[in-house]
Amino acid sequence: MRRNRITEALRTLGGAGTTQDITRIVRARPECISAQLSGMAQRGQVRKAGERLVRAGRWNAGSVRVRAAVWTLR
């Protein structure tokens, strides 16, 4: 069975991280990571453990702070 790159990334992050943190490690598109996390949550492999404010880049070279879910391993 293949190793799960999301699980490995969360272990690297100390067991918890946002989609943005996981994307930075895995180097995949954020929407792919989000979809994988959603499926893993339905299977009971990860769970949401609160929210954190993160900086998100915008198309006009600006940025804004948004709420991001913090994911943890079960």
C-alpha positions in Angstrom: 0.0 0.0 0.0 1.3 3.5 -0.9 2.2 5.8 1.9 -0.2 8.7 2.4 1.6 12.0 1.7 -0.9 14.0 3.8 -0.3 11.8 6.8 3.4 12.1 6.4 3.1 15.9 6.1 1.0 16.1 9.3 3.6 14.0 11.1 6.3 16.4 9.9 4.3 19.3 11.2 4.1 17.7 14.6 0.6 16.2 14.1 -1.4 19.3 13.3 -1.4 21.9 10.5 -3.5 23.9 8.0 -4.1 23.0 4.4 -1.6 25.8 3.6 1.1 24.2 5.8 0.5 20.8 4.2 0.5 22.3 0.7 3.9 23.9 1.4 5.4 20.5 2.3 3.7 18.3 -0.3 4.0 20.8 -3.1 0.6 20.0 -4.6 -2.3 22.2 -5.5 -4.3 23.4 -2.5 -7.6 22.2 -3.9 -6.2 18.7 -4.2 -5.0 18.7 -0.6 -8.4 20.0 0.5 -10.2 17.2 -1.3 -7.9 14.6 0.1 -8.4 16.0 3.7 -12.1 15.9 3.2 -12.0 12.2 2.2 -9.7 11.4 5.0 -12.1 13.2 7.5 -15.0 11.1 6.2 -12.9 7.9 6.8 -12.0 9.0 10.3 -8.2 9.5 9.6 -8.0 13.2 10.4 -10.2 15.7 12.2 -10.6 19.5 12.5 -9.1 20.9 15.6 -10.0 24.5 15.5 -9.1 27.5 13.3 -6.1 29.7 12.8 -5.6 33.1 11.0 -3.3 32.7 8.0 -2.1 35.1 5.3 -3.5 34.4 1.9 -2.0 36.0 -1.3 -4.3 37.8 -3.7 -4.2 38.3 -7.5 -3.2 42.0 -7.2 0.0 41.1 -5.2 -1.8 42.0 -2.0 -2.7 39.7 0.9 -5.4 39.2 3.4 -5.8 37.2 6.6 -8.4 34.5 6.5 -9.5 31.7 8.9 -8.1 28.3 8.1 -9.0 25.0 9.7 -6.3 23.2 11.7 -6.2 19.5 10.9 -4.9 16.8 13.2 -4.3 13.1 12.9 -6.7 10.8 14.8 
